[in-house]
Structures are given as C-alpha cells and as structure tokens.
C-alpha cells in the first residue's frame, strides 16, 4: 500500500486527515491490506510466510471490529456496510 492510498482511506474513514488511530481507520487500512495480500496468495499458493501475516491481520481486524461493536454499534454497522464485511 502506498502513501496516497493510505491517505485516501484516512480521509474517507477518519474524522480528519491526521486521524490514523481511530478504530474505523485501522479497520479500513487492514481491510485494504487483507484484500491485497489475498490476491498475492491466489498467485503464490506456497507463500506460507505471507499467509501467516494474513491470518494475523484478519485476527487484528476481527478484534477491532469486536471492540467497535461493543463501543459504538452505529459506527460498526456503517463500516461493515461500507467495506462489505460480514457481521457476526
């Protein structure tokens, strides 16, 4: 992910351009990285080191979503709709 893409995600999901730490921004950035890595692993099926990183990113996103659901249900529903993430 390049700086321009990350800045666009921060601008779209954050409160302002400097809001990189909020849960919604972190979830959006992780979702973008997960989709990029998933495409990489479709081509490189034996890349187990990257697969381990993918699993760690998915778990981190899952924990952030769980936190967001507990703290702010409306924001949780909004971000899952925007990013097309399944709800549990």
Secondary structure, DSSP 4 states (H G I P E B T S, - for coil): --HHHHHHHHHHHSSSTT--SSHHHHHHHHHHHHHHHHHHHHH-TT-HHHHHHHHHHHHHHHHHHHHHHHH-HHHHHHHHHHHTPPP-
